């Protein structure tokens, strides 16, 4: 572990990171952070196929009154990005609409919209770029991000967003991966020691709200929030209701292990790391993503390959909720993979060993509240 730490330090020194910290070049980065950046909505990825309007039929035997005022009510369509993988992390492709059973608060819902995993990836690379962790968190985030960019294909869309005490759009959505990678390698000088993670996630979700189709955020961060104006409760409430899948990857594992091994982390530091991991895991769970906490550099390529594979293997499901009560309550969603007989689907590997299937999807949504317009 000591050799791994020294490797990180050498890499940071080579990049000029620690020199910047010692020279105190905060003013230069502060000025750059205050420059206005374009919004992702100015260069959106393709929005995909337009959703067909939803029609609510009359009940059986119900006659439509004549010469009466009629009110057209827009019925919301709940969309789900679903990944099915085995217990080894390998995505399961080739499933059909009939293989998915969706329940809302325990009631089976008719799946009306379905598409297979063939759409390009649309992802925001959200990186912690601060002085924290002796600059190692920023160095790790850059390295992890570079490895992820290597997994992208020609038609994929990516945006680069960094955060410390504020959130900055560094590169707007583009299919030019080299432009993003080039910008990432030129990021040498963190400006602040804060890492306002909750603000960064909520700001990024705001910028993604009008982007159509499948969309995800890859968060490369320690998970420790220092100075956000939003609380964890604010962030958790927001991600519970989003259709954006979030994949957090911890950047502080190597430093945490080093400090732990030298009895230098302390009870408070250990508690902070544990809480950060728990919170990032929960964010991934409720949005249909997955969280990773690497402790060695050699884990990064395989983790980034797995994240890209999961993003590329998302099924898109949609349904009109049978419960049309506008009570503003949280509706819990469960997705199961079933066979033709309605029983849970069983798959086996080449050695006829039963595979355990894991289904990743967002856990629910907030129902609208108030009278329909």
C-alpha positions in Angstrom: 0.0 0.0 0.0 3.0 2.3 0.7 4.2 1.8 -2.9 0.8 2.6 -4.2 0.7 5.8 -2.2 4.1 6.8 -3.5 3.0 6.1 -7.0 0.1 8.5 -6.5 2.4 11.2 -5.0 4.8 10.9 -7.9 2.0 11.2 -10.4 0.7 14.3 -8.6 4.1 15.9 -8.4 4.7 15.2 -12.1 1.5 16.9 -13.0 2.4 20.0 -10.9 -0.4 19.4 -8.5 1.5 19.6 -5.3 3.6 22.5 -6.6 0.4 24.4 -7.2 -0.7 23.7 -3.6 2.6 24.9 -2.2 2.8 28.0 -4.4 -0.8 29.0 -3.4 -2.1 29.7 -6.9 -5.6 30.0 -5.7 -6.4 33.3 -7.3 -5.8 32.0 -10.9 -8.2 29.1 -10.4 -10.8 31.3 -8.6 -10.9 33.6 -11.7 -11.3 30.7 -14.0 -14.1 29.2 -11.8 -16.0 32.5 -12.0 -16.1 32.6 -15.7 -19.5 31.7 -17.2 -19.8 28.3 -18.7 -22.3 27.1 -21.3 -25.2 25.0 -20.1 -25.7 21.4 -21.2 -29.1 22.3 -22.7 -27.3 24.4 -25.3 -25.8 21.3 -26.9 -28.1 18.4 -26.1 -27.7 14.8 -27.2 -30.4 13.5 -29.5 -33.7 13.3 -27.7 -34.7 9.9 -29.3 -38.1 8.8 -30.3 -41.0 11.0 -29.1 -43.3 9.4 -26.7 -46.7 8.6 -28.0 -49.6 10.4 -26.2 -51.2 8.3 -23.5 -55.0 7.7 -23.9 -57.2 6.8 -20.9 -60.0 4.6 -22.2 -63.5 4.6 -20.7 -64.4 1.9 -18.3 -66.2 -1.2 -19.8 -69.8 -0.4 -20.6 -69.4 3.2 -19.8 -71.2 5.5 -22.2 -69.8 8.9 -23.0 -72.2 11.7 -22.1 -73.4 13.9 -24.9 -73.2 17.6 -25.2 -71.1 17.9 -22.0 -67.9 19.7 -21.3 -64.9 17.3 -21.5 -61.6 17.7 -19.8 -58.4 16.2 -21.3 -56.0 15.2 -18.6 -52.4 14.4 -19.4 -51.4 11.2 -17.7 -47.8 11.0 -16.7 -45.6 8.1 -18.1 -43.2 6.6 -15.6 -40.0 5.6 -17.3 -37.4 3.2 -15.9 -33.8 2.5 -17.0 -33.2 -1.1 -16.0 -30.0 -3.1 -15.9 -30.2 -6.9 -15.3 -26.9 -8.5 -14.4 -25.7 -11.8 -12.8 -24.0 -12.0 -9.5 -20.6 -11.7 -11.3 -21.6 -8.3 -12.6 -22.1 -9.4 -16.2 -25.1 -7.8 -17.9 -27.9 -10.0 -19.2 -29.0 -9.0 -22.7 -31.7 -10.4 -25.0 -34.6 -10.0 -22.6 -38.1 -9.2 -24.0 -40.9 -7.0 -22.7 -42.7 -10.0 -21.3 -39.6 -10.8 -19.1 -40.3 -7.7 -17.0 -42.9 -7.5 -14.2 -43.2 -4.0 -12.8 -45.2 -3.3 -9.6 -46.0 0.0 -8.0 -46.8 -0.2 -4.3 -47.3 -4.0 -4.8 -49.8 -3.6 -7.8 -48.7 -5.0 -11.2 -48.5 -2.3 -13.8 -48.9 -2.8 -17.6 -45.6 -2.0 -19.4 -46.6 0.0 -22.5 -43.2 1.2 -23.6 -40.1 -0.9 -24.1 -36.8 -0.7 -25.9 -33.7 -2.8 -25.8 -30.2 -1.6 -24.9 -29.1 -0.2 -28.2 -29.0 3.6 -27.6 -25.8 5.5 -27.2 -24.6 6.5 -23.7 -25.4 10.0 -22.4 -23.3 10.6 -19.3 -22.0 13.4 -17.1 -18.6 12.9 -15.7 -18.8 14.7 -12.3 -15.4 14.9 -10.6 -14.3 16.2 -7.2 -11.5 18.6 -8.0 -10.4 20.1 -4.7 -7.3 20.3 -2.5 -8.7 17.7 -0.2 -6.8 14.5 0.5 -3.4 16.3 -0.1 -4.6 16.7 -3.7 -4.9 12.9 -4.2 -8.6 13.0 -4.6 -8.3 15.3 -7.6 -5.5 13.3 -9.1 -7.4 10.1 -8.7 -10.6 11.6 -10.2 -8.7 12.7 -13.2 -7.1 9.2 -13.7 -10.4 7.4 -13.2 -12.1 9.8 -15.6 -9.5 9.1 -18.2 -10.0 5.4 -17.9 -13.8 5.8 -18.3 -13.4 7.9 -21.5 -11.4 5.1 -23.0 -14.6 2.9 -22.8 -16.8 5.3 -24.8 -17.8 4.7 -28.4 -18.3 7.0 -31.4 -22.0 7.8 -30.8 -21.8 8.3 -27.0 -22.3 11.7 -25.5 -20.3 13.0 -22.5 -20.1 16.2 -20.5 -17.4 17.1 -18.0 -18.4 18.8 -14.7 -16.1 19.5 -11.8 -16.8 20.7 -8.3 -15.1 22.1 -5.2 -16.9 24.9 -3.4 -18.9 25.4 -6.6 -20.0 23.4 -9.6 -18.5 24.2 -13.0 -19.4 22.9 -16.5 -15.9 22.3 -18.0 -17.0 20.7 -21.3 -20.6 20.7 -22.5 -22.2 17.6 -24.0 -20.1 16.4 -27.0 -19.3 13.3 -28.9 -15.6 14.4 -29.2 -14.1 12.2 -26.5 -10.6 13.5 -27.2 -11.7 17.1 -26.4 -12.9 16.0 -23.0 -9.8 13.9 -22.3 -7.6 16.8 -23.4 -9.3 19.2 -21.0 -9.1 16.7 -18.2 -5.4 16.3 -18.5 -4.9 20.1 -18.4 -6.7 20.4 -15.0 -3.7 20.9 -12.7 -4.6 23.5 -10.0 -7.5 22.9 -7.6 -8.7 26.2 -6.2 -10.4 25.4 -2.9 -10.4 22.8 -0.2 -14.2 22.4 0.0 -16.0 19.6 -1.8 -19.7 20.5 -2.0 -21.0 17.2 -3.3 -24.7 17.6 -2.6 -24.8 21.0 -4.4 -22.9 19.5 -7.3 -25.3 16.5 -7.7 -28.4 18.7 -7.5 -26.9 21.3 -9.9 -26.2 18.6 -12.4 -29.6 17.1 -12.1 -31.1 20.6 -12.8 -29.0 20.7 -16.0 -30.2 17.3 -17.1 -33.9 17.7 -16.5 -34.7 18.7 -20.1 -32.3 16.1 -21.7 -34.5 13.3 -23.1 -33.8 9.6 -23.1 -31.4 7.5 -21.0 -29.0 9.6 -19.0 -26.5 9.0 -16.2 -24.0 10.6 -13.9 -20.6 9.0 -13.1 -19.6 10.6 -9.8 -15.8 10.4 -9.0 -15.6 11.7 -5.5 -14.6 10.9 -1.9 -18.2 11.2 -0.9 -17.5 13.6 1.9 -19.4 16.9 1.7 -17.9 19.8 3.4 -19.8 23.0 2.8 -22.9 22.5 0.6 -25.9 24.8 1.0 -28.0 21.7 0.5 -28.2 19.0 3.1 -28.0 15.2 2.7 -31.7 15.0 3.2 -32.2 17.6 0.4 -30.0 15.6 -2.0 -31.6 12.2 -1.0 -35.1 13.5 -1.6 -34.1 14.8 -5.0 -32.4 11.7 -6.2 -35.3 9.5 -5.1 -37.5 11.3 -7.7 -35.0 11.5 -10.6 -34.9 9.4 -13.8 -31.1 9.8 -13.9 -29.1 6.8 -12.8 -26.1 7.7 -10.7 -22.8 5.6 -10.5 -20.5 6.8 -7.7 -16.9 5.7 -7.6 -14.9 6.6 -4.5 -11.5 8.3 -5.0 -10.3 8.2 -1.4 -9.8 4.5 -0.8 -6.1 4.4 -1.1 -5.5 7.3 1.2 -8.0 5.9 3.7 -6.3 2.5 3.8 -2.9 4.1 4.2 -4.0 6.3 7.1 -5.8 3.3 8.6 -2.7 1.2 8.4 -0.6 3.8 10.1 -3.2 4.5 12.8 -3.5 8.1 11.5 -7.1 8.3 10.4 -8.7 8.8 13.8 -12.2 8.0 14.9 -13.7 11.1 13.3 -12.0 10.5 10.0 -13.0 6.8 10.0 -16.6 7.7 10.7 -16.6 10.3 7.9 -15.4 7.8 5.3 -17.9 5.1 6.4 -20.8 7.6 6.3 -19.7 8.9 2.9 -19.6 5.3 1.5 -23.1 4.6 2.9 -24.6 7.7 1.4 -23.1 7.1 -2.0 -24.3 3.5 -1.9 -27.8 4.7 -1.1 -27.8 7.3 -3.9 -26.7 4.6 -6.4 -29.4 2.2 -5.1 -32.4 4.5 -5.3 -31.4 5.7 -8.8 -30.7 2.3 -10.3 -26.9 2.7 -10.4 -24.1 1.0 -8.6 -21.4 2.3 -6.2 -17.7 1.2 -6.2 -15.0 1.9 -3.7 -11.6 0.9 -5.1 -8.5 0.7 -2.8 -5.9 -0.1 -5.5 -5.0 1.5 -8.8 -5.2 -1.8 -10.6 -9.0 -2.1 -9.9 -9.8 1.0 -12.0 -9.8 -0.3 -15.6 -12.1 -3.2 -14.7 -14.5 -0.9 -12.7 -14.7 1.5 -15.6 -15.4 -1.3 -18.1 -18.2 -2.6 -15.8 -19.8 0.9 -15.5 -19.7 1.4 -19.3 -21.1 -2.1 -19.8 -24.0 -1.4 -17.4 -24.8 1.9 -19.0 -24.8 0.2 -22.4 -27.1 -2.6 -21.2 -30.0 -0.5 -19.9 -33.5 -1.6 -20.9 -36.0 1.3 -21.1 -39.4 0.5 -19.7 -42.5 2.8 -19.4 -45.9 2.5 -17.9 -48.9 4.6 -17.1 -49.7 4.3 -13.3 -53.0 2.6 -12.5 -53.1 4.8 -9.4 -54.1 8.2 -10.6 -54.6 9.8 -7.2 -52.6 13.1 -7.0 -51.6 12.8 -3.4 -47.9 13.7 -3.7 -46.9 10.5 -2.0 -43.8 8.4 -2.8 -44.7 5.4 -5.0 -42.4 2.4 -4.5 -41.4 0.5 -7.7 -40.1 -3.0 -8.0 -38.9 -4.7 -11.2 -38.6 -8.5 -11.5 -37.4 -10.6 -14.3 -39.8 -13.5 -15.1 -40.2 -16.4 -17.5 -43.2 -17.3 -19.7 -44.9 -18.9 -16.7 -44.7 -15.7 -14.6 -42.2 -17.3 -12.2 -38.9 -15.6 -11.5 -36.5 -16.3 -14.5 -33.8 -18.8 -13.9 -30.6 -18.8 -15.9 -27.6 -21.1 -15.8 -24.0 -20.8 -16.8 -22.1 -23.2 -19.1 -21.5 -25.5 -16.1 -25.2 -25.5 -15.4 -24.7 -23.5 -12.2 -27.7 -21.3 -11.4 -27.0 -17.6 -11.8 -28.4 -15.1 -9.3 -29.9 -12.2 -11.1 -29.6 -8.6 -9.8 -32.0 -5.9 -11.2 -30.8 -2.3 -11.0 -33.6 0.4 -11.3 -34.8 3.5 -9.6 -36.8 2.7 -6.5 -39.8 4.9 -7.0 -41.1 8.4 -7.8 -43.1 11.2 -6.2 -46.7 11.3 -7.4 -48.0 14.7 -8.5 -50.0 16.7 -6.0 -53.0 18.9 -6.4 -55.7 19.2 -9.0 -54.9 18.1 -12.6 -54.5 20.9 -15.1 
